[in-house]
Amino acid sequence: MSSKGVQVARVYRDLLKSVAKNIGKEDHKAHFTDFIKQEFRKNANSKDLDLIRQKMKLARDYTFLLSSVHHHMELLFSYNIAIDRAEEMKRVIGKSAASVGLRLPDVYQP
């Protein structure tokens, strides 16, 4: 595979990962990934290098936008002191525990 092919594959994979992480994998959101797959397949045999560069830049920019918007929303939620932070802290602690292979016990609630 040529270096251009490797770059396109990396951009494609990163974009699909970002969509799956930040938008979701549910069936009613599948049109996002379907559109991405369709666009990459449509331009797969293109010989126009300028078009390929433009499409790759657009895909990289969209990946960066999705990640940035997701991160921005997390920051906004973390700075908002008017909301109950207990659920957010449980989520953060759960992620920390999962990163080392542990799982938090379920807390009894009458």
Biopython code that builds the backbone (N, CA, C, O; Angstrom):
import numpy as np
from Bio.PDB.StructureBuilder import StructureBuilder

atoms = [
    (1, "MET", "N", (0.848, -1.171, 0.000)),
    (1, "MET", "CA", (0.000, 0.000, 0.000)),
    (1, "MET", "C", (0.895, 1.235, 0.000)),
    (1, "MET", "O", (1.879, 1.295, 0.737)),
    (2, "SER", "N", (0.557, 2.207, -0.816)),
    (2, "SER", "CA", (1.374, 3.407, -0.910)),
    (2, "SER", "C", (1.204, 4.271, 0.336)),
    (2, "SER", "O", (0.292, 4.062, 1.136)),
    (3, "SER", "N", (2.093, 5.234, 0.483)),
    (3, "SER", "CA", (2.015, 6.114, 1.653)),
    (3, "SER", "C", (0.737, 6.941, 1.628)),
    (3, "SER", "O", (0.176, 7.248, 2.680)),
    (4, "LYS", "N", (0.273, 7.304, 0.432)),
    (4, "LYS", "CA", (-0.989, 8.049, 0.332)),
    (4, "LYS", "C", (-2.149, 7.168, 0.786)),
    (4, "LYS", "O", (-3.072, 7.641, 1.449)),
    (5, "GLY", "N", (-2.100, 5.885, 0.428)),
    (5, "GLY", "CA", (-3.140, 4.954, 0.853)),
    (5, "GLY", "C", (-3.153, 4.769, 2.361)),
    (5, "GLY", "O", (-4.218, 4.656, 2.969)),
    (6, "VAL", "N", (-1.976, 4.737, 2.962)),
    (6, "VAL", "CA", (-1.880, 4.602, 4.418)),
    (6, "VAL", "C", (-2.456, 5.845, 5.095)),
    (6, "VAL", "O", (-3.160, 5.738, 6.099)),
    (7, "GLN", "N", (-2.160, 7.014, 4.550)),
    (7, "GLN", "CA", (-2.695, 8.256, 5.115)),
    (7, "GLN", "C", (-4.217, 8.295, 5.018)),
    (7, "GLN", "O", (-4.896, 8.676, 5.971)),
    (8, "VAL", "N", (-4.744, 7.902, 3.869)),
    (8, "VAL", "CA", (-6.196, 7.893, 3.684)),
    (8, "VAL", "C", (-6.834, 6.902, 4.656)),
    (8, "VAL", "O", (-7.863, 7.210, 5.257)),
    (9, "ALA", "N", (-6.245, 5.729, 4.818)),
    (9, "ALA", "CA", (-6.782, 4.732, 5.742)),
    (9, "ALA", "C", (-6.764, 5.240, 7.178)),
    (9, "ALA", "O", (-7.700, 4.995, 7.938)),
    (10, "ARG", "N", (-5.709, 5.942, 7.548)),
    (10, "ARG", "CA", (-5.611, 6.476, 8.910)),
    (10, "ARG", "C", (-6.679, 7.547, 9.156)),
    (10, "ARG", "O", (-7.328, 7.556, 10.202)),
    (11, "VAL", "N", (-6.854, 8.449, 8.182)),
    (11, "VAL", "CA", (-7.868, 9.497, 8.311)),
    (11, "VAL", "C", (-9.259, 8.872, 8.387)),
    (11, "VAL", "O", (-10.090, 9.282, 9.197)),
    (12, "TYR", "N", (-9.502, 7.881, 7.539)),
    (12, "TYR", "CA", (-10.793, 7.179, 7.514)),
    (12, "TYR", "C", (-11.080, 6.512, 8.861)),
    (12, "TYR", "O", (-12.174, 6.646, 9.409)),
    (13, "ARG", "N", (-10.097, 5.801, 9.382)),
    (13, "ARG", "CA", (-10.248, 5.109, 10.666)),
    (13, "ARG", "C", (-10.467, 6.109, 11.804)),
    (13, "ARG", "O", (-11.343, 5.908, 12.645)),
    (14, "ASP", "N", (-9.673, 7.189, 11.832)),
    (14, "ASP", "CA", (-9.824, 8.192, 12.888)),
    (14, "ASP", "C", (-11.197, 8.849, 12.842)),
    (14, "ASP", "O", (-11.808, 9.100, 13.881)),
    (15, "LEU", "N", (-11.679, 9.128, 11.633)),
    (15, "LEU", "CA", (-12.994, 9.755, 11.496)),
    (15, "LEU", "C", (-14.094, 8.818, 11.978)),
    (15, "LEU", "O", (-15.004, 9.249, 12.687)),
    (16, "LEU", "N", (-14.024, 7.548, 11.605)),
    (16, "LEU", "CA", (-15.043, 6.597, 12.062)),
    (16, "LEU", "C", (-15.002, 6.411, 13.573)),
    (16, "LEU", "O", (-16.048, 6.296, 14.212)),
    (17, "LYS", "N", (-13.794, 6.380, 14.153)),
    (17, "LYS", "CA", (-13.678, 6.263, 15.613)),
    (17, "LYS", "C", (-14.279, 7.479, 16.306)),
    (17, "LYS", "O", (-14.984, 7.345, 17.306)),
    (18, "SER", "N", (-14.000, 8.659, 15.775)),
    (18, "SER", "CA", (-14.505, 9.887, 16.372)),
    (18, "SER", "C", (-16.028, 9.945, 16.294)),
    (18, "SER", "O", (-16.681, 10.355, 17.255)),
    (19, "VAL", "N", (-16.591, 9.546, 15.179)),
    (19, "VAL", "CA", (-18.047, 9.533, 15.037)),
    (19, "VAL", "C", (-18.652, 8.529, 16.011)),
    (19, "VAL", "O", (-19.654, 8.824, 16.663)),
    (20, "ALA", "N", (-18.056, 7.355, 16.113)),
    (20, "ALA", "CA", (-18.579, 6.337, 17.026)),
    (20, "ALA", "C", (-18.500, 6.810, 18.477)),
    (20, "ALA", "O", (-19.419, 6.567, 19.258)),
    (21, "LYS", "N", (-17.419, 7.477, 18.837)),
    (21, "LYS", "CA", (-17.236, 7.916, 20.218)),
    (21, "LYS", "C", (-18.104, 9.121, 20.565)),
    (21, "LYS", "O", (-18.728, 9.153, 21.625)),
    (22, "ASN", "N", (-18.146, 10.107, 19.680)),
    (22, "ASN", "CA", (-18.790, 11.373, 20.017)),
    (22, "ASN", "C", (-20.240, 11.480, 19.566)),
    (22, "ASN", "O", (-20.997, 12.262, 20.139)),
    (23, "ILE", "N", (-20.643, 10.725, 18.567)),
    (23, "ILE", "CA", (-22.034, 10.767, 18.112)),
    (23, "ILE", "C", (-22.777, 9.540, 18.601)),
    (23, "ILE", "O", (-23.886, 9.652, 19.122)),
    (24, "GLY", "N", (-22.183, 8.379, 18.440)),
    (24, "GLY", "CA", (-22.796, 7.155, 18.935)),
    (24, "GLY", "C", (-22.872, 6.096, 17.861)),
    (24, "GLY", "O", (-22.670, 6.364, 16.677)),
    (25, "LYS", "N", (-23.172, 4.865, 18.310)),
    (25, "LYS", "CA", (-23.227, 3.730, 17.397)),
    (25, "LYS", "C", (-24.653, 3.217, 17.210)),
    (25, "LYS", "O", (-24.852, 2.209, 16.532)),
    (26, "GLU", "N", (-25.631, 3.872, 17.783)),
    (26, "GLU", "CA", (-27.004, 3.383, 17.724)),
    (26, "GLU", "C", (-27.491, 3.326, 16.280)),
    (26, "GLU", "O", (-26.962, 3.999, 15.395)),
    (27, "ASP", "N", (-28.529, 2.489, 16.069)),
    (27, "ASP", "CA", (-29.060, 2.298, 14.718)),
    (27, "ASP", "C", (-29.620, 3.583, 14.115)),
    (27, "ASP", "O", (-29.483, 3.815, 12.914)),
    (28, "HIS", "N", (-30.248, 4.417, 14.938)),
    (28, "HIS", "CA", (-30.828, 5.640, 14.389)),
    (28, "HIS", "C", (-29.761, 6.701, 14.075)),
    (28, "HIS", "O", (-30.087, 7.752, 13.523)),
    (29, "LYS", "N", (-28.511, 6.440, 14.415)),
    (29, "LYS", "CA", (-27.410, 7.346, 14.089)),
    (29, "LYS", "C", (-26.467, 6.751, 13.049)),
    (29, "LYS", "O", (-25.395, 7.299, 12.791)),
    (30, "ALA", "N", (-26.862, 5.642, 12.460)),
    (30, "ALA", "CA", (-26.000, 4.940, 11.508)),
    (30, "ALA", "C", (-25.795, 5.718, 10.213)),
    (30, "ALA", "O", (-24.846, 5.453, 9.475)),
    (31, "HIS", "N", (-26.680, 6.680, 9.928)),
    (31, "HIS", "CA", (-26.527, 7.434, 8.683)),
    (31, "HIS", "C", (-25.243, 8.261, 8.660)),
    (31, "HIS", "O", (-24.752, 8.597, 7.582)),
    (32, "PHE", "N", (-24.693, 8.594, 9.817)),
    (32, "PHE", "CA", (-23.420, 9.316, 9.854)),
    (32, "PHE", "C", (-22.295, 8.442, 9.297)),
    (32, "PHE", "O", (-21.553, 8.865, 8.411)),
    (33, "THR", "N", (-22.176, 7.230, 9.818)),
    (33, "THR", "CA", (-21.112, 6.340, 9.349)),
    (33, "THR", "C", (-21.371, 5.863, 7.925)),
    (33, "THR", "O", (-20.433, 5.659, 7.154)),
    (34, "ASP", "N", (-22.642, 5.685, 7.577)),
    (34, "ASP", "CA", (-22.962, 5.279, 6.204)),
    (34, "ASP", "C", (-22.520, 6.345, 5.204)),
    (34, "ASP", "O", (-21.982, 6.022, 4.145)),
    (35, "PHE", "N", (-22.745, 7.606, 5.538)),
    (35, "PHE", "CA", (-22.346, 8.697, 4.653)),
    (35, "PHE", "C", (-20.823, 8.752, 4.497)),
    (35, "PHE", "O", (-20.311, 8.945, 3.395)),
    (36, "ILE", "N", (-20.113, 8.580, 5.608)),
    (36, "ILE", "CA", (-18.648, 8.612, 5.560)),
    (36, "ILE", "C", (-18.121, 7.477, 4.689)),
    (36, "ILE", "O", (-17.252, 7.684, 3.842)),
    (37, "LYS", "N", (-18.654, 6.283, 4.902)),
    (37, "LYS", "CA", (-18.218, 5.136, 4.100)),
    (37, "LYS", "C", (-18.509, 5.357, 2.621)),
    (37, "LYS", "O", (-17.685, 5.039, 1.764)),
    (38, "GLN", "N", (-19.683, 5.903, 2.330)),
    (38, "GLN", "CA", (-20.066, 6.161, 0.943)),
    (38, "GLN", "C", (-19.129, 7.178, 0.294)),
    (38, "GLN", "O", (-18.712, 6.986, -0.848)),
    (39, "GLU", "N", (-18.795, 8.245, 0.996)),
    (39, "GLU", "CA", (-17.913, 9.278, 0.442)),
    (39, "GLU", "C", (-16.506, 8.738, 0.201)),
    (39, "GLU", "O", (-15.895, 9.038, -0.825)),
    (40, "PHE", "N", (-15.989, 7.947, 1.135)),
    (40, "PHE", "CA", (-14.642, 7.408, 0.943)),
    (40, "PHE", "C", (-14.612, 6.400, -0.204)),
    (40, "PHE", "O", (-13.638, 6.348, -0.954)),
    (41, "ARG", "N", (-15.662, 5.605, -0.346)),
    (41, "ARG", "CA", (-15.704, 4.644, -1.460)),
    (41, "ARG", "C", (-15.850, 5.356, -2.792)),
    (41, "ARG", "O", (-15.262, 4.944, -3.792)),
    (42, "LYS", "N", (-16.639, 6.431, -2.802)),
    (42, "LYS", "CA", (-16.878, 7.174, -4.042)),
    (42, "LYS", "C", (-15.575, 7.787, -4.561)),
    (42, "LYS", "O", (-15.355, 7.843, -5.771)),
    (43, "ASN", "N", (-14.731, 8.237, -3.669)),
    (43, "ASN", "CA", (-13.482, 8.889, -4.056)),
    (43, "ASN", "C", (-12.276, 7.958, -4.011)),
    (43, "ASN", "O", (-11.141, 8.414, -4.148)),
    (44, "ALA", "N", (-12.502, 6.674, -3.825)),
    (44, "ALA", "CA", (-11.392, 5.720, -3.686)),
    (44, "ALA", "C", (-10.570, 5.603, -4.960)),
    (44, "ALA", "O", (-9.350, 5.454, -4.887)),
    (45, "ASN", "N", (-11.198, 5.665, -6.114)),
    (45, "ASN", "CA", (-10.494, 5.483, -7.377)),
    (45, "ASN", "C", (-10.186, 6.797, -8.071)),
    (45, "ASN", "O", (-9.837, 6.804, -9.251)),
    (46, "SER", "N", (-10.306, 7.884, -7.375)),
    (46, "SER", "CA", (-10.049, 9.188, -7.976)),
    (46, "SER", "C", (-8.557, 9.372, -8.236)),
    (46, "SER", "O", (-7.720, 9.006, -7.410)),
    (47, "LYS", "N", (-8.243, 9.938, -9.380)),
    (47, "LYS", "CA", (-6.842, 10.219, -9.743)),
    (47, "LYS", "C", (-6.479, 11.673, -9.479)),
    (47, "LYS", "O", (-5.313, 12.053, -9.591)),
    (48, "ASP", "N", (-7.475, 12.491, -9.129)),
    (48, "ASP", "CA", (-7.245, 13.909, -8.871)),
    (48, "ASP", "C", (-6.654, 14.087, -7.473)),
    (48, "ASP", "O", (-7.374, 14.008, -6.478)),
    (49, "LEU", "N", (-5.352, 14.325, -7.400)),
    (49, "LEU", "CA", (-4.676, 14.439, -6.105)),
    (49, "LEU", "C", (-5.145, 15.643, -5.305)),
    (49, "LEU", "O", (-5.197, 15.589, -4.076)),
    (50, "ASP", "N", (-5.489, 16.731, -5.993)),
    (50, "ASP", "CA", (-5.964, 17.920, -5.297)),
    (50, "ASP", "C", (-7.300, 17.636, -4.607)),
    (50, "ASP", "O", (-7.522, 18.068, -3.475)),
    (51, "LEU", "N", (-8.178, 16.918, -5.284)),
    (51, "LEU", "CA", (-9.465, 16.545, -4.693)),
    (51, "LEU", "C", (-9.258, 15.643, -3.488)),
    (51, "LEU", "O", (-9.922, 15.805, -2.464)),
    (52, "ILE", "N", (-8.341, 14.696, -3.607)),
    (52, "ILE", "CA", (-8.058, 13.783, -2.491)),
    (52, "ILE", "C", (-7.523, 14.556, -1.295)),
    (52, "ILE", "O", (-7.925, 14.297, -0.161)),
    (53, "ARG", "N", (-6.616, 15.507, -1.537)),
    (53, "ARG", "CA", (-6.074, 16.334, -0.437)),
    (53, "ARG", "C", (-7.179, 17.141, 0.239)),
    (53, "ARG", "O", (-7.223, 17.236, 1.466)),
    (54, "GLN", "N", (-8.072, 17.723, -0.566)),
    (54, "GLN", "CA", (-9.168, 18.509, -0.004)),
    (54, "GLN", "C", (-10.085, 17.646, 0.855)),
    (54, "GLN", "O", (-10.474, 18.042, 1.954)),
    (55, "LYS", "N", (-10.426, 16.465, 0.347)),
    (55, "LYS", "CA", (-11.309, 15.569, 1.091)),
    (55, "LYS", "C", (-10.645, 15.077, 2.380)),
    (55, "LYS", "O", (-11.308, 14.959, 3.411)),
    (56, "MET", "N", (-9.354, 14.793, 2.327)),
    (56, "MET", "CA", (-8.640, 14.353, 3.534)),
    (56, "MET", "C", (-8.576, 15.468, 4.563)),
    (56, "MET", "O", (-8.742, 15.221, 5.758)),
    (57, "LYS", "N", (-8.334, 16.699, 4.111)),
    (57, "LYS", "CA", (-8.304, 17.836, 5.030)),
    (57, "LYS", "C", (-9.674, 18.039, 5.665)),
    (57, "LYS", "O", (-9.779, 18.308, 6.862)),
    (58, "LEU", "N", (-10.719, 17.908, 4.862)),
    (58, "LEU", "CA", (-12.077, 18.045, 5.381)),
    (58, "LEU", "C", (-12.368, 16.966, 6.426)),
    (58, "LEU", "O", (-12.968, 17.250, 7.462)),
    (59, "ALA", "N", (-11.947, 15.744, 6.157)),
    (59, "ALA", "CA", (-12.168, 14.652, 7.105)),
    (59, "ALA", "C", (-11.389, 14.879, 8.400)),
    (59, "ALA", "O", (-11.917, 14.653, 9.488)),
    (60, "ARG", "N", (-10.133, 15.324, 8.289)),
    (60, "ARG", "CA", (-9.333, 15.623, 9.495)),
    (60, "ARG", "C", (-9.959, 16.753, 10.297)),
    (60, "ARG", "O", (-10.040, 16.682, 11.524)),
    (61, "ASP", "N", (-10.404, 17.803, 9.598)),
    (61, "ASP", "CA", (-11.029, 18.936, 10.281)),
    (61, "ASP", "C", (-12.319, 18.520, 10.989)),
    (61, "ASP", "O", (-12.591, 18.970, 12.102)),
    (62, "TYR", "N", (-13.106, 17.667, 10.347)),
    (62, "TYR", "CA", (-14.348, 17.219, 10.961)),
    (62, "TYR", "C", (-14.069, 16.347, 12.183)),
    (62, "TYR", "O", (-14.772, 16.438, 13.189)),
    (63, "THR", "N", (-13.048, 15.507, 12.091)),
    (63, "THR", "CA", (-12.648, 14.686, 13.236)),
    (63, "THR", "C", (-12.243, 15.576, 14.407)),
    (63, "THR", "O", (-12.642, 15.342, 15.547)),
    (64, "PHE", "N", (-11.448, 16.597, 14.109)),
    (64, "PHE", "CA", (-11.012, 17.524, 15.145)),
    (64, "PHE", "C", (-12.199, 18.292, 15.726)),
    (64, "PHE", "O", (-12.258, 18.516, 16.935)),
    (65, "LEU", "N", (-13.148, 18.699, 14.873)),
    (65, "LEU", "CA", (-14.334, 19.412, 15.335)),
    (65, "LEU", "C", (-15.161, 18.546, 16.277)),
    (65, "LEU", "O", (-15.578, 19.011, 17.338)),
    (66, "LEU", "N", (-15.402, 17.293, 15.901)),
    (66, "LEU", "CA", (-16.184, 16.409, 16.765)),
    (66, "LEU", "C", (-15.530, 16.238, 18.131)),
    (66, "LEU", "O", (-16.199, 16.320, 19.161)),
    (67, "SER", "N", (-14.235, 16.003, 18.135)),
    (67, "SER", "CA", (-13.522, 15.825, 19.399)),
    (67, "SER", "C", (-13.541, 17.104, 20.233)),
    (67, "SER", "O", (-13.713, 17.053, 21.450)),
    (68, "SER", "N", (-13.368, 18.232, 19.587)),
    (68, "SER", "CA", (-13.341, 19.507, 20.305)),
    (68, "SER", "C", (-14.700, 19.854, 20.897)),
    (68, "SER", "O", (-14.778, 20.325, 22.031)),
    (69, "VAL", "N", (-15.766, 19.627, 20.143)),
    (69, "VAL", "CA", (-17.107, 19.920, 20.649)),
    (69, "VAL", "C", (-17.426, 19.014, 21.831)),
    (69, "VAL", "O", (-17.997, 19.466, 22.823)),
    (70, "HIS", "N", (-17.061, 17.739, 21.730)),
    (70, "HIS", "CA", (-17.291, 16.803, 22.831)),
    (70, "HIS", "C", (-16.512, 17.235, 24.079)),
    (70, "HIS", "O", (-17.047, 17.226, 25.187)),
    (71, "HIS", "N", (-15.257, 17.609, 23.889)),
    (71, "HIS", "CA", (-14.437, 18.060, 25.011)),
    (71, "HIS", "C", (-14.996, 19.362, 25.598)),
    (71, "HIS", "O", (-15.000, 19.535, 26.816)),
    (72, "HIS", "N", (-15.458, 20.261, 24.758)),
    (72, "HIS", "CA", (-16.024, 21.528, 25.214)),
    (72, "HIS", "C", (-17.281, 21.278, 26.043)),
    (72, "HIS", "O", (-17.480, 21.923, 27.073)),
    (73, "MET", "N", (-18.131, 20.349, 25.606)),
    (73, "MET", "CA", (-19.330, 20.036, 26.382)),
    (73, "MET", "C", (-18.965, 19.462, 27.742)),
    (73, "MET", "O", (-19.593, 19.800, 28.745)),
    (74, "GLU", "N", (-17.962, 18.603, 27.785)),
    (74, "GLU", "CA", (-17.532, 18.056, 29.075)),
    (74, "GLU", "C", (-17.024, 19.159, 29.993)),
    (74, "GLU", "O", (-17.304, 19.145, 31.192)),
    (75, "LEU", "N", (-16.281, 20.114, 29.444)),
    (75, "LEU", "CA", (-15.803, 21.228, 30.255)),
    (75, "LEU", "C", (-16.957, 22.071, 30.783)),
    (75, "LEU", "O", (-16.964, 22.458, 31.952)),
    (76, "LEU", "N", (-17.927, 22.354, 29.930)),
    (76, "LEU", "CA", (-19.076, 23.144, 30.372)),
    (76, "LEU", "C", (-19.823, 22.443, 31.502)),
    (76, "LEU", "O", (-20.218, 23.079, 32.480)),
    (77, "PHE", "N", (-20.015, 21.132, 31.365)),
    (77, "PHE", "CA", (-20.693, 20.400, 32.435)),
    (77, "PHE", "C", (-19.859, 20.376, 33.707)),
    (77, "PHE", "O", (-20.410, 20.437, 34.806)),
    (78, "SER", "N", (-18.543, 20.287, 33.575)),
    (78, "SER", "CA", (-17.711, 20.219, 34.774)),
    (78, "SER", "C", (-17.639, 21.568, 35.495)),
    (78, "SER", "O", (-17.432, 21.599, 36.708)),
    (79, "TYR", "N", (-17.803, 22.676, 34.781)),
    (79, "TYR", "CA", (-17.745, 23.989, 35.417)),
    (79, "TYR", "C", (-19.076, 24.448, 35.986)),
    (79, "TYR", "O", (-19.118, 25.388, 36.779)),
    (80, "ASN", "N", (-20.154, 23.804, 35.596)),
    (80, "ASN", "CA", (-21.469, 24.227, 36.049)),
    (80, "ASN", "C", (-21.705, 23.711, 37.462)),
    (80, "ASN", "O", (-21.934, 22.519, 37.668)),
    (81, "ILE", "N", (-21.648, 24.612, 38.427)),
    (81, "ILE", "CA", (-21.801, 24.194, 39.821)),
    (81, "ILE", "C", (-23.263, 24.111, 40.235)),
    (81, "ILE", "O", (-23.546, 23.697, 41.359)),
    (82, "ALA", "N", (-24.204, 24.490, 39.370)),
    (82, "ALA", "CA", (-25.621, 24.436, 39.704)),
    (82, "ALA", "C", (-26.191, 23.032, 39.551)),
    (82, "ALA", "O", (-27.287, 22.767, 40.045)),
    (83, "ILE", "N", (-25.494, 22.139, 38.893)),
    (83, "ILE", "CA", (-26.007, 20.787, 38.703)),
    (83, "ILE", "C", (-25.444, 19.874, 39.779)),
    (83, "ILE", "O", (-24.437, 20.183, 40.415)),
    (84, "ASP", "N", (-26.106, 18.753, 39.967)),
    (84, "ASP", "CA", (-25.649, 17.766, 40.944)),
    (84, "ASP", "C", (-24.404, 17.080, 40.395)),
    (84, "ASP", "O", (-24.451, 16.436, 39.347)),
    (85, "ARG", "N", (-23.313, 17.221, 41.097)),
    (85, "ARG", "CA", (-22.044, 16.699, 40.611)),
    (85, "ARG", "C", (-21.803, 15.263, 41.041)),
    (85, "ARG", "O", (-20.782, 14.682, 40.675)),
    (86, "ALA", "N", (-22.701, 14.680, 41.799)),
    (86, "ALA", "CA", (-22.502, 13.319, 42.289)),
    (86, "ALA", "C", (-22.456, 12.323, 41.128)),
    (86, "ALA", "O", (-21.595, 11.443, 41.100)),
    (87, "GLU", "N", (-23.371, 12.457, 40.177)),
    (87, "GLU", "CA", (-23.389, 11.545, 39.036)),
    (87, "GLU", "C", (-22.137, 11.700, 38.186)),
    (87, "GLU", "O", (-21.577, 10.719, 37.699)),
    (88, "GLU", "N", (-21.708, 12.941, 38.013)),
    (88, "GLU", "CA", (-20.490, 13.182, 37.230)),
    (88, "GLU", "C", (-19.278, 12.568, 37.925)),
    (88, "GLU", "O", (-18.417, 11.982, 37.269)),
    (89, "MET", "N", (-19.206, 12.701, 39.243)),
    (89, "MET", "CA", (-18.079, 12.141, 39.979)),
    (89, "MET", "C", (-18.103, 10.612, 39.932)),
    (89, "MET", "O", (-17.047, 9.984, 39.849)),
    (90, "LYS", "N", (-19.289, 10.007, 39.983)),
    (90, "LYS", "CA", (-19.386, 8.558, 39.858)),
    (90, "LYS", "C", (-18.855, 8.110, 38.495)),
    (90, "LYS", "O", (-18.154, 7.103, 38.392)),
    (91, "ARG", "N", (-19.196, 8.871, 37.455)),
    (91, "ARG", "CA", (-18.747, 8.530, 36.108)),
    (91, "ARG", "C", (-17.229, 8.638, 36.009)),
    (91, "ARG", "O", (-16.582, 7.768, 35.427)),
    (92, "VAL", "N", (-16.657, 9.701, 36.575)),
    (92, "VAL", "CA", (-15.207, 9.899, 36.536)),
    (92, "VAL", "C", (-14.489, 8.806, 37.321)),
    (92, "VAL", "O", (-13.488, 8.259, 36.858)),
    (93, "ILE", "N", (-14.999, 8.493, 38.502)),
    (93, "ILE", "CA", (-14.388, 7.447, 39.327)),
    (93, "ILE", "C", (-14.532, 6.090, 38.646)),
    (93, "ILE", "O", (-13.617, 5.268, 38.690)),
    (94, "GLY", "N", (-15.688, 5.858, 38.013)),
    (94, "GLY", "CA", (-15.893, 4.603, 37.280)),
    (94, "GLY", "C", (-14.915, 4.455, 36.128)),
    (94, "GLY", "O", (-14.397, 3.365, 35.887)),
    (95, "LYS", "N", (-14.659, 5.552, 35.409)),
    (95, "LYS", "CA", (-13.688, 5.515, 34.308)),
    (95, "LYS", "C", (-12.285, 5.241, 34.845)),
    (95, "LYS", "O", (-11.526, 4.475, 34.252)),
    (96, "SER", "N", (-11.949, 5.865, 35.962)),
    (96, "SER", "CA", (-10.627, 5.651, 36.558)),
    (96, "SER", "C", (-10.458, 4.203, 36.995)),
    (96, "SER", "O", (-9.408, 3.601, 36.775)),
    (97, "ALA", "N", (-11.487, 3.651, 37.609)),
    (97, "ALA", "CA", (-11.413, 2.264, 38.049)),
    (97, "ALA", "C", (-11.320, 1.320, 36.849)),
    (97, "ALA", "O", (-10.570, 0.344, 36.877)),
    (98, "ALA", "N", (-12.078, 1.612, 35.806)),
    (98, "ALA", "CA", (-12.065, 0.754, 34.618)),
    (98, "ALA", "C", (-10.711, 0.793, 33.919)),
    (98, "ALA", "O", (-10.317, -0.179, 33.276)),
    (99, "SER", "N", (-10.007, 1.893, 34.040)),
    (99, "SER", "CA", (-8.709, 2.004, 33.362)),
    (99, "SER", "C", (-7.659, 1.070, 33.963)),
    (99, "SER", "O", (-6.673, 0.734, 33.306)),
    (100, "VAL", "N", (-7.871, 0.656, 35.208)),
    (100, "VAL", "CA", (-6.941, -0.293, 35.832)),
    (100, "VAL", "C", (-7.570, -1.674, 35.985)),
    (100, "VAL", "O", (-7.026, -2.535, 36.676)),
    (101, "GLY", "N", (-8.723, -1.883, 35.336)),
    (101, "GLY", "CA", (-9.340, -3.199, 35.317)),
    (101, "GLY", "C", (-10.273, -3.493, 36.467)),
    (101, "GLY", "O", (-10.603, -4.654, 36.708)),
    (102, "LEU", "N", (-10.705, -2.482, 37.177)),
    (102, "LEU", "CA", (-11.631, -2.687, 38.296)),
    (102, "LEU", "C", (-13.017, -2.184, 37.931)),
    (102, "LEU", "O", (-13.194, -1.444, 36.963)),
    (103, "ARG", "N", (-13.996, -2.600, 38.726)),
    (103, "ARG", "CA", (-15.359, -2.146, 38.530)),
    (103, "ARG", "C", (-15.912, -1.732, 39.887)),
    (103, "ARG", "O", (-15.744, -2.443, 40.877)),
    (104, "LEU", "N", (-16.574, -0.577, 39.926)),
    (104, "LEU", "CA", (-17.134, -0.099, 41.192)),
    (104, "LEU", "C", (-18.327, -0.959, 41.576)),
    (104, "LEU", "O", (-19.092, -1.384, 40.710)),
    (105, "PRO", "N", (-18.490, -1.218, 42.859)),
    (105, "PRO", "CA", (-19.652, -2.006, 43.297)),
    (105, "PRO", "C", (-20.926, -1.186, 43.177)),
    (105, "PRO", "O", (-20.893, 0.042, 43.250)),
    (106, "ASP", "N", (-22.053, -1.874, 42.992)),
    (106, "ASP", "CA", (-23.336, -1.198, 42.962)),
    (106, "ASP", "C", (-23.703, -0.796, 44.377)),
    (106, "ASP", "O", (-23.565, -1.585, 45.311)),
    (107, "VAL", "N", (-24.170, 0.431, 44.534)),
    (107, "VAL", "CA", (-24.522, 0.954, 45.847)),
    (107, "VAL", "C", (-26.008, 0.677, 46.098)),
    (107, "VAL", "O", (-26.853, 0.941, 45.243)),
    (108, "TYR", "N", (-26.303, 0.153, 47.258)),
    (108, "TYR", "CA", (-27.684, -0.141, 47.602)),
    (108, "TYR", "C", (-28.459, 1.146, 47.790)),
    (108, "TYR", "O", (-28.034, 2.037, 48.525)),
    (109, "GLN", "N", (-29.614, 1.241, 47.114)),
    (109, "GLN", "CA", (-30.489, 2.398, 47.270)),
    (109, "GLN", "C", (-31.882, 1.897, 47.563)),
    (109, "GLN", "O", (-32.501, 1.263, 46.710)),
    (110, "PRO", "N", (-32.398, 2.172, 48.772)),
    (110, "PRO", "CA", (-33.727, 1.654, 49.156)),
    (110, "PRO", "C", (-34.849, 2.276, 48.349)),
    (110, "PRO", "O", (-36.016, 1.943, 48.556)),
]
sb = StructureBuilder()
sb.init_structure("model")
sb.init_model(0)
sb.init_chain("A")
sb.init_seg("    ")
for serial, (resi, resn, name, xyz) in enumerate(atoms, 1):
    if name == "N":
        sb.init_residue(resn, " ", resi, " ")
    sb.init_atom(name, np.array(xyz, "f"), 0.0, 1.0, " ", f" {name:<3s}", serial, name[0])
structure = sb.get_structure()
